[in-house]
Amino acid sequence: MNISQLQASAEHHLHAALSLLRKLVAVNSFTSNAEGVDEVARLTAAAFAPLGFEAELVPCSTPGTGHHLFLTHRGAGGDPIVLVTHSDTVFPPEEEQQNDFKWDERPDEGRIYGPGTVDNKGGTALIWLILQMLREAAPEAFERTHWMVAANAAEEIIGDDFGRATAARCGGKARAVLVFEGGPKDERGWHIVTSRKGRSTWRLSAEGKAAHAGSKHHEGINSIDALAAVLPSVATLTNAAAERTVNIGLVHGGTVVNRVPHEAFAEWECRATEPAMLQQADDFFASLSGTAPNGAKLNAECTGYTAAWPGGSESLFQLWHEAAAQMDLTAISVPRGGLSDANHLWHLAPTLDGLGPYGNNAHCSERSPDGSKLPEYVEPGSFVPKAVMNALALLKLATTS
């Protein structure tokens, strides 16, 4: 395939792709705003319909959420190439209004600010652009390929519901799973994510005994003291060399200062690249249940678990590495600590992530006068090179048996 043809097609359709992105960004799709998430799904389905994609909406099992969207172009059949995005964002409507966080195009900065511009409505718009290019520049390959665009309704809360729904719709097997989360670039090249850490979340509750803090202090059992004695040992399980982190993110207890607090709790997460390192930490966390030195009862509970995506897609990455080289660019394989749908889908087929456009400050909505705080943005200048790179690799994937 002639790169110049793909380049010309990408440039021709870029305005339409950014117009689609603007429509999606205009809709608040906070995960629990089911109506907004479903409106994003409707707009997405309408955009892909002229490309021959049939839409299916599937309820998300998490209460109060919208519908997953599956768009299918069956082609000649066989296992699908699954292109993954998500419809939801992390911003409640009130936050968007408070921070006046909306579509804000700044050509002088080479940026477009707004909720979901890079996470992950920008990924949706890029998928549309790539498929539009392939249909135009390589119509035979496009038409005979079994494509599936899968958009999670609740990616920001990372459950396994979407993974199960996707697996059911491709018979538990795919040709490739390609996740269009934002793709950073730096002096080394364009990042292609080839593995992600696993995560466990924990809650440690302490049950003490209330008492008057002045006259009956000796009769009380301080639940906060019990937590304070244990939490340092939790934090010390962070091990940079072993690529394991522990973050104590919430501590709560007590009511007023003249009362010995009878209950308290702490919540944390642990992330690790290697399953054994995560399991080692989880075993320690589980062992915290029992009686504290001051007599409080401790109960440790694992509240969530997401397995690591261990990688193993070197041959698939090579297609993107070669595509970048054809463009005189460099694609590099990188791990990432954050979770994504890849953690739940990699078992279906060789998987890559970070295939979306370049941007930054995902999950941020504030802008400070001194520039120390900037909201989420995408660089529209990244769409064409990333679309061409993806299209070149996808074309080779689609035409290789």
N, C-alpha and C positions, 0 to 999 in steps of 0.2 A: 504494500500500500504506500502510495506517495504521501510523504509527510506534508508536503505543501497543500495537498487536497484536504487533509484533515485540518490543517491550520486554517485554511480559508473557510471551511465549514464551521469551525469553532468560532471564528471571528464573526461570521455571518449571523450565527444564532446566539451570540453572547447577549445581545440586548434582550432577546426574548427570555433567556435563562434568568437574567437579572430582574426582569419584570415579574417572572414567576416568583423569584425569591422575595421581591417586595410585597407581593400579595400574601405570601405565607407569613412574613414577618409582621404584617399588619394585624394578624389574628393572634390574640393571646392564647397560648396553648400550654399554660401551666399544667403539670401532670394531672392535678385534680380538677381542672376545668374541662370536664368531659365534652361539653358542647364545643369549646374552642379546638380541642384536639380533633374532634370529628370534622370540624369545618376545614382544618388543615388537610385531613385525609381526603375530604371531598374535592378540595382544590387540586390536590396532587393527582387524584384519579382522573379528574377532568383534563389535566395537562398531558397525561400519558395516554389517554384514550385515542387521540389521533395517530399514535404510534402503534396501535393495534393491541393495547394491553387491556385485559378484562380485570375488573376490580372485584375484590371480595373483602367485606368488613367482618372482622371476627371480634367478639367481645373480649376485653381483657378481664381476667379473673380477679384482679385487684379492685375492691369496691370503690366506686366513685371515679373511675377512669373511663376513658373513651375506648374506641375500637382500634385494634391493629388493622393495618391495610396491607393486602397482598395483591399485587398487580402482576398478571401473568400473560406472557406472549409465548405460546407453546411451540411454535416453529415446527421442526420435524420430530419433536419429542426428545426422549432421553433425559438424563439428569440435568437439572437446570443450573445455570450460573446465577447465583443468588446475590443481588445487590442490596445492601442493607443500609437503612437510615432510620430516623425516628421523628415522630410528629410533635412530641412534647418538649417543653423547656422547663427551666427551674424557676421562672419568674412569675409570682402571683400578679394579678392585674393591679393590685394596689401598689406594688413595688414599681412597676412600669410607670404608673401615673406619678408617684411621688418623685421619681428621679427623671421624669420626662424622657424615659428611655423608649425610643422608637426609631424607625428608619431614619438615618441621618447620613446622607451621602456627602462625603468631603473629598472631592477630586484632588484638591491641593495636598492632601495627606495620602492619597491613594487608598482610602479606606471607606467602608460602609459600616457604620455602627448600627446596632439594633439587636433585639432579642432573637436568638437563634440564627444570626447571620452566619456563624461558623459552626454552631452546635445546636441543631444539625440541619437546619433548613437550607443552609448553603450546600450541604452534602446532597440533599434531595434535588436541588436545582442543578448541581453538577452531573448527577446521574442522568437527568433529563437531557442535558446538553450532550453528553457522551452518546446516548442512544440515538438522539437526533442526528448526530454526526455520522454514526455507523450506518444508519438507514440511508443516509444520503450518499456517503462515500463508498460504502461496501454493502449494497442492498441485498445481494444474495446471501452473504454470510449472516447479516442481521436477520433476515426472514427465516432462515432455517434453524437458527439457534433458539433453544428453550431458555428464555429469560424469566427471572422472577425478581421483582422489586418488593422488598419486605420492609414495611415501616412500623416500628414499634410504637405503641400508644403510651408506654410507660417506661421508657428506657432509663429515665433519670432516677428511678427507684430500684433498678437492677433486680428484677425477679426472673425466674426461669419460665414464666408463662409464655412469653413471646418465643423463646427457643423451642418449646414443645409445640407451639402452634406452627412454627416454620417447618420443623421436622416433619410434622404430620402432612404438610402440603407438598413436600418434595419426597415423600416416601422414605424419609430417614437417610437420604443420600443426595449429594449435589456434586456438580463438577468442580465448583469453587465457591467459597463464601468470601465476599468482598465487602468490607465495611467502610462506609464513606464518612467516618468521623474526620474532623479537620486534620490536615496534614502539614506539620511544621516544615520549615526549611531553614538552614543556617549555612555557615561557610563550608560545611562538609557536603551539603547537598540536600535533596528532598527526602524527608523521612518516610519510610514505609514501615508500619508497625507489624512486627512478626511474633510478638508474644506479649502477654499481660499477666500481672500478678494476680494471685488469688486473695480472697479476703474473708475473714471471719469477724463478726461483731458480737460483743459481749455486754452483759449487764450484771453488776455485782451489787446485791442488796444487803444491807446491814440492818438487823433488827435488835434494837437495844431496849432500854427501859426509861420511860420519862420520869422526871423528878424535878422538884423545885431546885433551881440552880443555887439558891442561897442557903436555905435551911435544911434541905434534904439531898444535897449534891452527892453525898456518899452512897445514897441508895439508888442513884441513877446508873444507867449503862449507856455511855455516849456512843451512838452509832457513827457519828462523824469521826471520832477518834479511831474507831475500828477501821474505817475506810482509809484514813490517813496513814495508818500503820502498814497497810497492804499495797496501796497504789504505787509507791516507789518501786516495788519489785515487779509490778506490771510494766511500768515505763522502761525499766532497764532491759527488757527483752528486745528493744530496738537494737539491731545489729547491722550496721551499714555494710560490713564485709559480706554478710550472708544475704543481703538484699531483703531484710525484714524490718518493717517499721511497726511501731505501736503508737497510737494516738489516743490519749484519754481526752475525749471530746465533751463530756458532760458529767458534772458532779452536782448533786442536789441533796439537801438534807436539812432537818430542823425547821423550826417555826419562828421562835423568838429567842433572844439571848438569855433570858432569865429562866429558861427551861432546858433541862438536859434532853438533847434530841433523841427520840426513840426510834427514828428510822432515817435512813439515808441510802442513796444509791449512786453508782458511777457507771458510765457507759464508755466503751472504747471500741476501736477497730484495730485489727492486725492484718497486715498485708505481707505477702512473701512470694518470691518467684518460684521457689522449690516447694512442692507439696509437703515434703518431710519437715521443712523449717516451719511451715504454718502449723502442722500437726504437733510439733514439739511445743510451740507456744500454746496451742489450744489445750494440750494435756496439762500444762501448768495452770492455765486459767481455770480449768475444771477442778483442779485440786484445791482451789481457794475456798470452796464450800466447807463449812464446819464452824467451829467456835473460835472467835478471836481471843487474844490474850486478855482483853478486858471483859470477856463474857458475852459479847454480842454474837448473835447468830448470823453467819455469812452464807449467802446463797449465790453461786455463780451460774449464770444461764447463757448459753450460746443462742443469740437471737437471730443470727443469719450466717449463711455460708455461701460463698461463690468460689468454685474451683478455678485454679489458674488455667490460662491458656498457655500450654508449654512451648508453643512454636512447632517446628517440624515442617514448615512449608517452603523450604529452600528452593525447590524447583519452581514453584509458583512465583516466588520473589524474583527469580532470575529473569522471568519474562518482563517484569517491570524495570529491572536493572538494565536489560538490553534495550528496552523502549526508550529509557532516559538517555542511554548512550547514543542512540540514533539521533536524538535531538541535541547532542552535545551538552547534555545535563548529567548529573550524577544522582542516582537513587541509592540510599543506604538503608540497611536493615537495622531497626532499633527496637528495643523492648520498651514497654510503657507501664507505669505503675498503676494508672487508673483503670477502672473497669469499663467494659463496653459489651455490646451484644456478642462480640467475638468470644467472650468467656463462655457463652451458652451455645454457640453455634459451631465451634471449630471441629467438633466430632463429626460433622456432616461431610466435610471435605477439606482439602488444603485451604488455608484462610490467610487473608491479609487485611490490614486495618490502616487507618490514617490516609485513605485514598481521596479524601475530600479536599476542598480548597484551603489555602493558607489564611489563617487569622490568629487572633489571640484574645486573651481575657475572657474565655468562656466562663459562664456563671457569675459574671460581674456586671453590675448595672449602674454603678456610681461614677460620676465625673467630678473631680475637684478642680477649683480654679487654678491651682498650681501645677496641674497635670500629673500629680502623684497617683491619682486614681483615674483609670480610663475604663469605659465599659467594653463589652464584647464587640468585636469587629471582624470583618472579613476583608481581605484585599482582593478587589475584583480583577486586578492584574494577574492573579494566580489562576484564574479559571481556565484561560486558554491553554497555557502550558500543561496544567494538570489534566485537562480534558484530552489533549493530544497524547500525553503519556499513557493515560488509562486506555484510550481508544486503541493505540498501537498494541498494547499488551493484550487487551481483550480480543482483538481481532486474531492475534496469533493463538490465543487460548481457544477461541471459538472454532478455528479452522484446523486445529490439531486433534487427531483422534486419540 
